[in-house]
Amino acid sequence: MRVLVVEDERRLAVALGRWLTRDGFAVDLAHDGAEGLWRAEHGSYDAMVLDILLPGLSGYEVVRRLRQAEIWLPVLMLTAKDGEYDIADALDLGADDYLVKPFSLVVLLARLRALLRRGATERPPLLHAAGLTLDPAARRCRRGEDDIALTSREFAVLEYLVRHQGRVISKSELLDHVWDEHFDGDPNIVEVYIGYLRRKIDRPFQARSILTIRGSGYLVPADD
């Protein structure tokens, strides 16, 4: 498997390259956004590890241009920012996952392997499931012609469930992907947000978009 690492901190980039090589990956390094974009467009990679804060083009702009060109290379973003809006922006633009610096190399490898297992899949601009339409870039949710106002966290929870429609998503998976690895609050926060969502997207419309699978997690049924 060939991986492209785009990181301007050269010592970190070299360390990542050595670590990934030791784990059996073939690794190429780039140290600015323009070079990273060129390599991603013209190389043959299975995944990319991409820093957000890069000279030239930011990681945001790199991933935006890749998706605009319909290049679906799996992207794991690295960020020194841990704000939820920064993370949401990265995911909305087309990143597949993220890690906040400083991070564990063991966790990075595990996240990278998970991306490789899923492979490169097309990410449509609009998501549809259970009668809902989501526009991740605009953070807009609609049921039919009705707009539904959601907070950024509510939207992130719903988006993750809709992107994985037809599959049961555990509480711990939602915590890992919608919150972050440093979250040390009450894990029942997931149930709280599921309740918020149901009150907004289901009850006013007498619909059932988010099902509870007892003992396992939550399921948004796939559209036929």
GUPATI-682615 format. One record per residue (C-alpha): residue in three letters; z, y, x. Coordinates in nm, 2 decimals. Example, Ala and Ser with C-alpha at 12.3 -4.5 7.8 and 13.67 -1.06 7.14 Angstrom:
resn->ALA	up->0.78	north->-0.45	east->1.23
resn->SER	up->0.71	north->-0.11	east->1.37
END
This chain:
resn->MET	up->0.00	north->0.00	east->0.00
resn->ARG	up->-0.10	north->0.34	east->0.14
resn->VAL	up->0.13	north->0.64	east->0.07
resn->LEU	up->0.06	north->1.01	east->0.13
resn->VAL	up->0.38	north->1.21	east->0.22
resn->VAL	up->0.33	north->1.59	east->0.19
resn->GLU	up->0.64	north->1.76	east->0.34
resn->ASP	up->0.66	north->2.08	east->0.55
resn->GLU	up->0.99	north->1.99	east->0.71
resn->ARG	up->0.83	north->1.80	east->1.00
resn->ARG	up->1.15	north->1.61	east->1.10
resn->LEU	up->1.20	north->1.49	east->0.74
resn->ALA	up->0.83	north->1.40	east->0.71
resn->VAL	up->0.84	north->1.20	east->1.03
resn->ALA	up->1.16	north->1.03	east->0.92
resn->LEU	up->1.01	north->0.94	east->0.58
resn->GLY	up->0.70	north->0.81	east->0.75
resn->ARG	up->0.90	north->0.58	east->0.98
resn->TRP	up->1.12	north->0.46	east->0.70
resn->LEU	up->0.82	north->0.38	east->0.47
resn->THR	up->0.63	north->0.22	east->0.76
resn->ARG	up->0.93	north->0.00	east->0.84
resn->ASP	up->0.92	north->-0.11	east->0.47
resn->GLY	up->0.56	north->-0.22	east->0.50
resn->PHE	up->0.37	north->0.09	east->0.38
resn->ALA	up->0.08	north->0.25	east->0.55
resn->VAL	up->0.17	north->0.62	east->0.56
resn->ASP	up->-0.03	north->0.94	east->0.62
resn->LEU	up->0.15	north->1.28	east->0.66
resn->ALA	up->0.05	north->1.63	east->0.55
resn->HIS	up->0.26	north->1.94	east->0.61
resn->ASP	up->0.11	north->2.20	east->0.37
resn->GLY	up->-0.02	north->2.20	east->0.01
resn->ALA	up->-0.38	north->2.26	east->0.09
resn->GLU	up->-0.40	north->1.96	east->0.33
resn->GLY	up->-0.20	north->1.75	east->0.09
resn->LEU	up->-0.44	north->1.83	east->-0.19
resn->TRP	up->-0.75	north->1.76	east->0.02
resn->ARG	up->-0.61	north->1.42	east->0.14
resn->ALA	up->-0.52	north->1.32	east->-0.22
resn->GLU	up->-0.86	north->1.42	east->-0.35
resn->HIS	up->-1.06	north->1.24	east->-0.07
resn->GLY	up->-0.83	north->0.96	east->0.05
resn->SER	up->-0.75	north->0.63	east->-0.11
resn->TYR	up->-0.38	north->0.63	east->-0.18
resn->ASP	up->-0.16	north->0.42	east->-0.40
resn->ALA	up->0.11	north->0.70	east->-0.44
resn->MET	up->0.21	north->1.04	east->-0.31
resn->VAL	up->0.55	north->1.18	east->-0.21
resn->LEU	up->0.52	north->1.55	east->-0.26
resn->ASP	up->0.76	north->1.84	east->-0.18
resn->ILE	up->0.76	north->2.13	east->-0.42
resn->LEU	up->0.82	north->2.41	east->-0.17
resn->LEU	up->0.52	north->2.40	east->0.05
resn->PRO	up->0.33	north->2.67	east->0.25
resn->GLY	up->-0.01	north->2.76	east->0.10
resn->LEU	up->-0.02	north->2.57	east->-0.22
resn->SER	up->0.31	north->2.47	east->-0.38
resn->GLY	up->0.37	north->2.11	east->-0.49
resn->TYR	up->0.34	north->2.24	east->-0.85
resn->GLU	up->-0.01	north->2.37	east->-0.79
resn->VAL	up->-0.11	north->2.05	east->-0.60
resn->VAL	up->-0.01	north->1.82	east->-0.88
resn->ARG	up->-0.16	north->2.06	east->-1.14
resn->ARG	up->-0.50	north->2.06	east->-0.97
resn->LEU	up->-0.50	north->1.68	east->-0.92
resn->ARG	up->-0.44	north->1.62	east->-1.30
resn->GLN	up->-0.69	north->1.89	east->-1.39
resn->ALA	up->-0.94	north->1.69	east->-1.18
resn->GLU	up->-0.83	north->1.37	east->-1.36
resn->ILE	up->-0.69	north->1.22	east->-1.05
resn->TRP	up->-0.40	north->1.01	east->-1.17
resn->LEU	up->-0.24	north->0.92	east->-0.84
resn->PRO	up->0.13	north->0.85	east->-0.90
resn->VAL	up->0.34	north->1.14	east->-0.77
resn->LEU	up->0.71	north->1.14	east->-0.67
resn->MET	up->0.82	north->1.50	east->-0.62
resn->LEU	up->1.09	north->1.61	east->-0.38
resn->THR	up->1.28	north->1.93	east->-0.46
resn->ALA	up->1.56	north->2.13	east->-0.32
resn->LYS	up->1.60	north->2.28	east->-0.67
resn->ASP	up->1.81	north->2.09	east->-0.92
resn->GLY	up->1.76	north->2.32	east->-1.22
resn->GLU	up->1.64	north->2.14	east->-1.54
resn->TYR	up->1.36	north->2.39	east->-1.58
resn->ASP	up->1.23	north->2.33	east->-1.23
resn->ILE	up->1.23	north->1.95	east->-1.30
resn->ALA	up->1.07	north->1.99	east->-1.64
resn->ASP	up->0.80	north->2.21	east->-1.49
resn->ALA	up->0.72	north->1.94	east->-1.24
resn->LEU	up->0.70	north->1.66	east->-1.50
resn->ASP	up->0.51	north->1.88	east->-1.74
resn->LEU	up->0.24	north->1.95	east->-1.48
resn->GLY	up->0.19	north->1.57	east->-1.43
resn->ALA	up->0.45	north->1.45	east->-1.18
resn->ASP	up->0.57	north->1.10	east->-1.25
resn->ASP	up->0.92	north->1.12	east->-1.11
resn->TYR	up->1.14	north->1.34	east->-0.88
resn->LEU	up->1.43	north->1.33	east->-0.64
resn->VAL	up->1.66	north->1.62	east->-0.56
resn->LYS	up->1.74	north->1.69	east->-0.19
resn->PRO	up->1.94	north->1.56	east->-0.02
resn->PHE	up->1.85	north->1.21	east->-0.14
resn->SER	up->1.91	north->0.85	east->-0.04
resn->LEU	up->1.62	north->0.68	east->0.13
resn->VAL	up->1.71	north->0.36	east->-0.05
resn->VAL	up->1.67	north->0.53	east->-0.38
resn->LEU	up->1.34	north->0.69	east->-0.27
resn->LEU	up->1.20	north->0.35	east->-0.19
resn->ALA	up->1.32	north->0.21	east->-0.52
resn->ARG	up->1.16	north->0.50	east->-0.72
resn->LEU	up->0.84	north->0.46	east->-0.52
resn->ARG	up->0.82	north->0.09	east->-0.58
resn->ALA	up->0.87	north->0.15	east->-0.95
resn->LEU	up->0.58	north->0.40	east->-0.95
resn->LEU	up->0.36	north->0.15	east->-0.77
resn->ARG	up->0.45	north->-0.12	east->-1.02
resn->ARG	up->0.33	north->0.11	east->-1.31
resn->GLY	up->0.02	north->0.21	east->-1.12
resn->ALA	up->-0.21	north->0.50	east->-1.19
resn->THR	up->-0.25	north->0.57	east->-1.56
resn->GLU	up->-0.42	north->0.85	east->-1.74
resn->ARG	up->-0.18	north->1.11	east->-1.88
resn->PRO	up->-0.34	north->1.28	east->-2.19
resn->PRO	up->-0.25	north->1.65	east->-2.25
resn->LEU	up->-0.11	north->1.57	east->-2.60
resn->LEU	up->0.12	north->1.28	east->-2.68
resn->HIS	up->0.12	north->1.11	east->-3.02
resn->ALA	up->0.37	north->0.87	east->-3.17
resn->ALA	up->0.56	north->0.80	east->-3.50
resn->GLY	up->0.38	north->1.09	east->-3.67
resn->LEU	up->0.47	north->1.34	east->-3.40
resn->THR	up->0.25	north->1.54	east->-3.16
resn->LEU	up->0.40	north->1.66	east->-2.84
resn->ASP	up->0.24	north->1.92	east->-2.60
resn->PRO	up->0.44	north->1.88	east->-2.28
resn->ALA	up->0.28	north->2.18	east->-2.10
resn->ALA	up->0.38	north->2.41	east->-2.39
resn->ARG	up->0.69	north->2.22	east->-2.48
resn->ARG	up->0.58	north->2.21	east->-2.84
resn->CYS	up->0.66	north->1.95	east->-3.10
resn->ARG	up->0.49	north->1.92	east->-3.43
resn->ARG	up->0.50	north->1.68	east->-3.73
resn->GLY	up->0.18	north->1.73	east->-3.92
resn->GLU	up->0.14	north->2.11	east->-3.95
resn->ASP	up->0.51	north->2.18	east->-3.91
resn->ASP	up->0.64	north->2.31	east->-3.58
resn->ILE	up->0.98	north->2.18	east->-3.47
resn->ALA	up->1.19	north->2.39	east->-3.24
resn->LEU	up->1.36	north->2.18	east->-2.97
resn->THR	up->1.57	north->2.28	east->-2.67
resn->SER	up->1.44	north->2.19	east->-2.33
resn->ARG	up->1.68	north->1.89	east->-2.30
resn->GLU	up->1.59	north->1.77	east->-2.65
resn->PHE	up->1.22	north->1.79	east->-2.57
resn->ALA	up->1.27	north->1.60	east->-2.24
resn->VAL	up->1.45	north->1.32	east->-2.42
resn->LEU	up->1.19	north->1.29	east->-2.69
resn->GLU	up->0.90	north->1.32	east->-2.44
resn->TYR	up->1.04	north->1.03	east->-2.23
resn->LEU	up->1.07	north->0.81	east->-2.54
resn->VAL	up->0.72	north->0.90	east->-2.66
resn->ARG	up->0.57	north->0.84	east->-2.32
resn->HIS	up->0.72	north->0.49	east->-2.34
resn->GLN	up->0.65	north->0.43	east->-2.70
resn->GLY	up->0.67	north->0.07	east->-2.81
resn->ARG	up->0.93	north->-0.01	east->-2.54
resn->VAL	up->1.31	north->-0.01	east->-2.58
resn->ILE	up->1.46	north->0.25	east->-2.35
resn->SER	up->1.82	north->0.20	east->-2.24
resn->LYS	up->2.08	north->0.48	east->-2.23
resn->SER	up->2.11	north->0.45	east->-1.85
resn->GLU	up->1.73	north->0.48	east->-1.81
resn->LEU	up->1.73	north->0.80	east->-2.02
resn->LEU	up->2.02	north->0.94	east->-1.80
resn->ASP	up->1.83	north->0.85	east->-1.48
resn->HIS	up->1.51	north->1.02	east->-1.59
resn->VAL	up->1.61	north->1.31	east->-1.82
resn->TRP	up->1.93	north->1.41	east->-1.64
resn->ASP	up->1.95	north->1.34	east->-1.27
resn->GLU	up->2.13	north->1.11	east->-1.02
resn->HIS	up->2.41	north->1.36	east->-0.97
resn->PHE	up->2.51	north->1.37	east->-1.34
resn->ASP	up->2.87	north->1.27	east->-1.37
resn->GLY	up->2.94	north->1.36	east->-1.73
resn->ASP	up->3.00	north->1.14	east->-2.03
resn->PRO	up->2.70	north->0.89	east->-2.07
resn->ASN	up->2.75	north->0.92	east->-2.44
resn->ILE	up->2.57	north->1.26	east->-2.41
resn->VAL	up->2.25	north->1.05	east->-2.47
resn->GLU	up->2.38	north->0.95	east->-2.82
resn->VAL	up->2.46	north->1.32	east->-2.89
resn->TYR	up->2.10	north->1.43	east->-2.81
resn->ILE	up->1.95	north->1.14	east->-3.01
resn->GLY	up->2.15	north->1.27	east->-3.30
resn->TYR	up->2.03	north->1.63	east->-3.25
resn->LEU	up->1.67	north->1.50	east->-3.24
resn->ARG	up->1.70	north->1.29	east->-3.56
resn->ARG	up->1.84	north->1.59	east->-3.74
resn->LYS	up->1.54	north->1.80	east->-3.64
resn->ILE	up->1.24	north->1.56	east->-3.63
resn->ASP	up->1.33	north->1.30	east->-3.89
resn->ARG	up->1.58	north->1.40	east->-4.16
resn->PRO	up->1.39	north->1.71	east->-4.30
resn->PHE	up->1.08	north->1.49	east->-4.33
resn->GLN	up->1.24	north->1.17	east->-4.44
resn->ALA	up->1.10	north->0.99	east->-4.14
resn->ARG	up->1.23	north->0.75	east->-3.88
resn->SER	up->1.09	north->0.82	east->-3.54
resn->ILE	up->1.37	north->0.70	east->-3.31
resn->LEU	up->1.51	north->0.36	east->-3.38
resn->THR	up->1.84	north->0.23	east->-3.24
resn->ILE	up->1.81	north->-0.12	east->-3.10
resn->ARG	up->2.17	north->-0.23	east->-3.11
resn->GLY	up->2.30	north->-0.33	east->-2.77
resn->SER	up->1.98	north->-0.23	east->-2.59
resn->GLY	up->1.88	north->0.13	east->-2.65
resn->TYR	up->1.62	north->0.34	east->-2.84
resn->LEU	up->1.27	north->0.28	east->-2.95
resn->VAL	up->0.99	north->0.51	east->-3.07
resn->PRO	up->0.74	north->0.28	east->-3.24
resn->ALA	up->0.39	north->0.30	east->-3.10
resn->ASP	up->0.11	north->0.45	east->-3.31
resn->ASP	up->-0.13	north->0.19	east->-3.44
END
